[in-house]
Amino acid sequence: MKYIINGGHQLKGKVRVSGNKNSIFPCMAAALLTSEEVILENVPDLKDTDVLLQIIKKLGVMAEKDDSIVKIKASEISRFSLPEDLMVKLRGSIVLVGAVLGRLGRVNFHHPGGDIIGRRSIEVHLEGFLELGASLKKNNSKYSLQNNFAQTSSDCGIFLKEASVTATENLILASVLGKRSVVLRNCAKEPHIVDLCNMLIAMGAQILGVGTETIKIRGVEKLYGTKFKIGADFVEAGTYAIAGALTGGEITIEGIDGAFMDPVLVPLRSFGVKAEVIDGAILVYPSRLKSIPKLVTNLWPGFPTDLMSVAIVLATQSKGVILCHDWMYEGRMFFIDKLISMGAKIILADPHRVLVYGPSKLKGKNLESPDIRAGMALVVAALVAKGKSVVNQAELIERGYENVVEKLRKLGADIGRTD
């Protein structure tokens, strides 16, 4: 699949952001912890969502999607082995491990796959499960966990040596059913973890410290069905805010509801992006862009790593020199050669840092999308560039962004999709 884009058009109008892609995985996993029906609302139509649904169905669970609604009823889970062929496609599938372990008491799984921006270790997950009292067997990339803590009443305290988002989610999922208290320290604090905790509380879980680095869980014997609305995708919101500013347009980004957008908008405003939040929407106005000394990704509430690729495109159109540093993933910067081919002035300092000199006049090119976020960054660059661009492997982009072509067309972009 490819996107064909003719750049140089101002984006104007309204766009509605989808539900948070990164909330879907843990919230769908949480639905496996009850035998009652769970209804998830505001679920984006993404390739990754479809893969996760396939995995859940392979476990013998009823799961269906209709528009933005997902219904899951795990009356029983008929197997405790997660399908290897699907796990290797989807890194986020790792959160099913904690849910199946918590519900069935055992789980077999394969090391998850995903994007090529860097191999993500699951060591923090495994160490956490072991500290909970589980036993582990490993054979190459295959793992087997046995739950030896389900009936124990002795309390447990775990300090995560890394504030991993998915490890935090996995340990929460594995701990909410049972007879004891579990205290997790150095937890990640991303909005998707808040979504997961709020959903579990609605299901009857006892969780304190939601949104903080210390989460306290009192195990319960049973969880119940619920209806839960997934929060707004702050990465998608930030992406469209950058696209609007780069094209000199005036756009309204709807659907952010009560989302905490400061970690995204404050750094963008330092670039000169004129953006404000009014009545649950972000308004982006024509902006005069300037560089800042450096932009560094960080754990929430820091600047999100998933926005760094698009932020580099913003830097190419900002006056001055900026150091962009993503210390999390060693492959995040390896798409800049494509921006350089379009005319950007970028120097790769090392796998984690680039120097960007702006503004640069970009010209259309034939490009390959290497991963979700870099692919979307190339789309944004093509919107700014003079002439025609072709972004190949666009199916990767649609793993993380819902209705990209339709949304950009509605804003006035000249973009089409072809197989």
N, C-alpha and C positions, 0 to 999 in steps of 0.2 A: 504494500500500500504506500502511496506517496501523496504529499500535499504539494500543490502548485500555487505559488504565491507571487503576486505582482505587488511590489512594495510601493511606498510613497503615499499611502492613503491615511488621512487622519481617522482615528477611531473616535466615534461619537455615539452617545446613546446610553442605554442601560444593559447591564448583563447581570445575571443571577448566578452566584456561586453555588456549587454542589455541596453535598455533605462531605465531611472530612474523610478522605480516602483512608487515612491511617487509623480512624476509629472503627472502620468496618470490620477489620480482622478481629480485634479483641472483643467487640460487641457480639459478633456472630459466634465467636468461641464461647462467650458467656452463656449463650442460649443453650449450649449443650449441658449446662449444669442443672437444668430442670427438666422434668418430664412434661411440663405444661407448655402451651404455645407462647412463643415470643414473637412480637411484631416490631420490626425496625422500620422507622420512617426516615425519609430524606437520604435514602441510600443511592449513591451515584451509580450510573450505568457504565461500569468499567470492566475491562477484560479481567483484571485481577479479582474483582467481585465474582465473576462467573467461575473462575478457577476455584475459589474458596467454596462456592456453592457445590461444585462438583466433588470436592474432597468430603464435604459434610454428607452429601448423598451417598458416597461410597461407604460411609460409616453406618449406613442403614437408617439415617435420619431423614424425616420429611422436611424438605426445604424448597421453597419456591419464591420466585421474584416476579412482581407485577409492577411495571413502571418503577417508582421509587420506593416501593414497599417490599420488604422481605419477611416471609413468615417461616418460622422454624419450630418444629415440634419434635423434640428428642424423647418420645415416649420410652424408647430404649435405644441403646447404641449397640449394634450387633457385632462390631469388631473394634479392637483396640490398636490395630496397626494402621498408621496413616499411609496412604498410597504414595509410594516413592516417585512414580512417574509424574505426579502432580505437585508434590512437595518441592521437587527440584526446579519447578517453574516459578515458585512463589516464596520469597523470603518470609513474608508476613505469616505464612502458614505455621510458623514455629509456635505461635500462641495457642494453637490447638493442642499442643502437648500438655500445657498446664491444665486445660479444661478437661481433656480425656483422662488425665491422671487423677484429677480431683473427682471426677464422676465415676470412673470404672476402677480406679486403684492401680492401673497399669497402662502402659502405652509403649508401642514400638514406633520408631520414626527414623527418617533419613535426614541427613544434614540438608537444610533448605537451600534453595537457589535464589535467583533474583537478578538484579542489575549487575553490571560489570564494574561499578565504581569502586569496588574493593570487597575482599572476602570478609564477611562479618563473622566473628567468632561467636560461638554459643557457650563459651566457657562459663560466663557469669550465670547463665541459665542453669547449667548443670551443677555448678557449685551451690547455687541456691536450693535446688531440689535436694541435693545431698544434705544440706544443713537442715532442711525440713524433715529429714529422716528417710528419704527415699534411697533405694539401692539402684545402682547403675551397672549395666553391662554394655560394652562398646566393641564393635567389630568394624574397623575402618570407618566408614561414614554412616554406619547404622548403629542406633542406640536403642536400649531397652531400659525402661524405668519401672520399678515396682514401688507402690505406695505402702510404706511401712508405718505411716504416721496417722492413718485415718481414725483409729480408735484411741490414740493416746490423748491424755489430757494435760500433758506437760507443756508449758508455754515455750515459745521459741522466738529468739531474736536473731535477725539476719542483717548484716551490713553488706550491701552490694559494693564490691570493690570498684565498680564502674556504674554510673547512673544510666544504665541501659534502659531504653524505653520498653523494648519487647521483653526483656528479663523482668522488669518491674511488673508488666502485665501478666506474664506467665506465673510469677510467684503469687500474685493476687488471686488469679484464677485457681491455682492449686490449693489455696489456703482458706477460701471462704466456706467450704463445706468441712465439717469436723467438730471436734469437741474442745478445742484449745484456742488460746490467743497466739497470734503471730504478729511480731513487730518488724516491719521492714524499714531499714534506714538507708540513707543516700539514694532514695528513689528518684527516678525521672519525674518531671512535673508537667509534661506536655498535655495539651488539651485533650488528646485521645485517651490519656490515662484518666483524666477527670471524667470524660464520657463513660469509660468502662466502670469506674467506681460508682457514678451516679446511677447507671443502669443496674448494677448489682444491688445497690441499696434499694432501688425500686422493686427488686426481686426478693427482698427480705434479708440481704446480707447486712452484717454489722461492721461498718468501716468508718474509722475516724482519721482525720488528717488528710482528707482529699485535697489534692493540689499542692501538698507540701512534700518535703523530703522524708518525712516520717509518717508511715501509714500503719495504723493499728487495726488489726482484724480480729474479731471474736467469731470463731467458727459457729455455724448454725447447722442444724440437722437437715434442713430442707430449704430450697429456693423455689420461687413461684414464677409463673408467667407474667409478662408485663408488655406494655407498649412503650417504646422509647424512640425519641427523635435524635438522630445523629447531628452533632454540631457542625457548624460551617467549616469549610476547608480554607484555612487561613493562608495556605501556600498558593492555592488557586487565586484567592483574593489579591495577594501580593503580586502575583504574575500579571493579572489584568491591570493592576494599578501601574506597574512598570510599563506595560505595553501602551497604556493610555498616555503616560507622561512622555514616552519616547516618540510617539507619533504626533505630539502636540495637540491632542484632542481633549475633549471634556467628556468624561464618562462617569456613570453612577453604577457602583458595584453593590447589588442588592443581595439580601439573604444572609448577612453576617450576624444578624440577631444580636445576642449578647456576647459575641466572641471578643476575646481580649486581643486587640490588634496592635498594641503598642510595640511589641518586639519586632513587628514588621514595619509599621508606619514610621516610627521614630527614626530608624536608620535611613529610610527612603526620603524623609523630609530633610535629612542632613545633606542629601544629594541635590536638594532644591525641588524635589517633587512636592507640588502643592496638593495636599490631600487632607480631608477632614471627615470625621464620622458624624453623621446627622441622621437621627431617626432610624438606626439600624442599617445604614448604608454608608459606603465610602464614596465620597465625591472627589474626583481627580480633575484638576484644572490644568490648562496649558502652563508649562513649567520651564524655567530657565535652569538648566542642569549644570552642576559644578561637582568637582571631585572632592572627596574627603581623603585624609591621609591614609586610612586603612579601613577595611571592612573585614571583620573576623566572625566566623560562625561560632555559635556557642550552644550549650544546653539551654533549654527553655527556662526562663524567659529571655534567652539570648536570640540573636539573629539565626533563623532556621537554616540548617545545611541544605535543605531541599530548595531554597531560594537562591543559593549562591550562583548557580549557572546563569539564571536570568539576570541577577545583579551584575554579573560580568558584562553582559550586553549593555546594561544601563551605564556602566563605567566607560564603555567605548564611545558613548555619546555625551559624556560629561567633561567639562573643561578642566584639564589638569591631569595629575598622575595619582593613581591609587594602588595600594597593595591589597589584593584580595587573598584572604587566608582561610582555607578550610582544613582544619587539623584532623577532622574526623575520618575522611575517606581519601585514600591515596590515589584514587582514579578520578576524582571529581573534576580535575582540571584538564583531563586529557582530550577534551573536545575543542580546545582553543585553536588548534590548527585550522579548524573549519572557519572560525571567526577571522583568523588571520588571512585565510584565502579570500574572504569577503572584503578585506581591506583594513581590518582592525590592527591596531598597534599594541601587541601584547608580548611580554617576555615571560617565559616559564622559568621561575627561579628554582623550584623543586616541585615534587609531586603535589605539594599542598599549597603552594603560593605562586601567584602571578602578579606582574606589574602591568597595569593597563594605562595607556596614554590616550587621552581623548581631547576633543572629539575627532572621530574618524568618519570618513565617508564610506559607507558600506555599499557593495554592489552585489547583485543577485548571483547565486551560484547553485550548482548541483551538489547537494549535501547528503550525508548519511547520518541518521539519528542513532547515536550509540546507546542511549538509555532514556528513561522517561524525562528526567529534568533537563538534561543537555538537549534532548530533542525539542522540548518546548522552548528552550532558549534560542535554538536555531530558527524556530518559527517566529519568535519575537524579533530576532535580528533581520529576518526576511521581510517583516512588515516595515522595517525602517529602510532597508536597502533599496537602491535604485535598480529597477529592472526586475527580471523574473528569477525566482528561486524555486528549486525543487527539493523538498525534504523527503528523502526515502526512508523506509522502515518506520513509517508513521504509526504503525500498529503498536510500537513501543510507547509512543506518546499517549495513546488511548488506553494504556494500562493505568494511567494516573490522572488523566484530564477528560472530563465528560463533555461530549459534543463540542469539541474544539472548533471544528469548521463552522458549525451552525452558529455558535456564540460569536465568533469573530466576524462572520458575515453580517450578523445582525448589527454589529458595531460599525460596519462599513468597510471591512477589509475585503480585498480581492483575493479570495482563497478558495481552492477547490480540492476535492479528494478524488483519487482514481486508484484502481487496483492495478 
